[in-house]
Amino acid sequence: MKTFSKLAFAFALTGSAGALVTMPAVAKDKKEEAKPGLKLSPDIIKAAQAAQTALAAKDVATAAPLVAQVEAGAKTPDDTYLAATFRLNLEQLKLQAGSAANPNAPQDNTPLIAPLDTLIASSQLPPAARGQVLYQRGAIAYSARQYAQASQFLSQAKAAGYASDNLDLLIVNSKINGGDTAGGVADLNGVIDKATAAGNKAPEDYYRLALSKTIAAKDNAAAFSIMRKYLAAYPTSKNWRDMIVIYGLQNGSIATLDNGQKLDLFRLMRSTKSLADQVDYGDYAQKAYDHGLPAETLTVLSEGAATGKMPPTNSASKLLRSTAAEALKNQGSLAGLAAKAQTSPNGKLAQQTADAYLGADDNAKAADLYRAALQKGGVDADMVNLRLGIALARSGDKAGAKTALASVNGPEMGVAQLWTVYVDAPPTA
C-alpha cells in the first residue's frame, strides 16, 4: 500500500453549487509515503500520480482515462475516496470548459452527483470539507427541483458548519417548494428571530416571503406575527401602508373588521404618513363622517388637498367637505359636553366626547375623557383603551400608550398591536 498526504489543490465549482473542495495529493517519493495519509493500493499508484498531474494542469483529455483507471482499480475505502475526488475535479473541469465555449448553454451538474455522494459517504472526507460538499450536493438537487433531497443535504450542510449568504433561504425554499410550508416558514422565522436577537435584521425579502406563504396557507395568526416583525425591522411608510391594507382594509384581508376598527387603521395610516392617494383620503374622511366626527373629516380632506393627493375639485370631496362643515357647525361646543360627561352616571358620554376630541386632534383632552369613561364604566373597555392608546401615542406618551394598548383584548387586539408596533417603530421614510 502507498501513503498519500491529504494536502490538495482546490478547485472552484461554478454555477449553482459554487464551493471549494480539497483533493488529496499523491505522494511522489518514499519520504512522502511515510507520512500519515491515505493508504492506496499499489495497482493504482502510477495512474493516480499521472491523473493528479493532468488534473493540476487542467488537461482533461489526458486525465480522463487515468481517472477511469483509478476508479476501476479502487479496492479500499481510501482508493474510493481518492477516485471520487479525481472524478469530481475532472467533471468540474469539463463543465468549466463547456461553459467557456458556450456561456449561454444550461449547465448539467448531474455528472457531479456520483462523486459527491461517494465523498459524503466516505469517512475520509475531512470535517472541514463536509459542509461544503453537502451544500454542493444540495444545491444540485435544488436546481433539479428535487426539493426533499435538497432540504436534507442543505440542512446537513448547515449542521456541519457550512455558511453562505443564501444557505438559509435555500433550505426554506426547499421545504416550501417540497410541500412543507409550515417547516419552511418556521425556519425562516428562526433566521429572522436570530438576526433580531443579535441586533441585526434579516433581509427584507425574508419577511415578504414568509408573509406571502403564510397568507397563501391561510395561517392568519402566523402572517400577522410576521407582519409585526417586518414593520419593526423595516418601518417605511410604504411598508406600513402595505401591511395595514393587508391586515384589514382589502378584500380577503387577514382580519375581518367593523367600520370603527377600520377607522382606527386609517388613523394609523395617517400617523405613519402612508395615506397614498385620493381613495385612501376619501375612504378615511367618509368613515370619520359616518362616525359623527366632522372635524376629523375636514382635517383629512384638507391634508389630502395639501399633499396634492385629494384634488379639491373632486366632486365627492367637495360634497363631503360641505356636509361635514355644516355638521361641525351644528355640533356645538365640546367643552360643554365634557363638563356634562364628568357628572354622568356612566362613561358613555365621556367616551363619545373623547372620540370627538380625538377626531379634532386634541389628544390630551381625549385621553382625560377616555380615562374618565373607563373609571365610570358602562363602556367597551377594549375599544376605549385602544382609543386611549391612540391618543397617548399621538401625544408622544409612549409608555402610557403601550400600557393602554397592552390591555386591549377581543376584536380590537390586532389593531392595538399594530399601534404598539408604531409606538416602537415609527416610519423612517
Secondary structure, DSSP 4 states (H G I P E B T S, - for coil): -EEE-S---EEE--GGG--EEE-PPPP-SHHHHTSSSEEE-HHHHHHHHHHHHHHHTT-HHHHHHHHHHHHHH--SHHHHHHHHHHHHHHHHHHHHHHHHH-TTSPP--GGGHHHHHHHHH-TTS-HHHHHHHHHHHHHHHHHTT-HHHHHHHHHHHHHTT---TTHHHHHHHHHHHTT-HHHHHHHHHHHHHHHHHTT----HHHHHHHHHHHHHTT-HHHHHHHHHHHHHH---HHHHHHHHIIIIISTT-SS---HHHHHHHHHHHHHTT---SHHHHHHHHHHHHHTT-HHHHHHHHHHHHHHTSS-TT-HHHHHHHHHHHHHHHHH--HHHHHHHHHTSSSSHHHHHHHHHHHHTT-HHHHHHHHHHHHHH--S-HHHHHHHHHHHHHHHT-HHHHHHHHHT--GGGHHHHHHHHHHHHS----
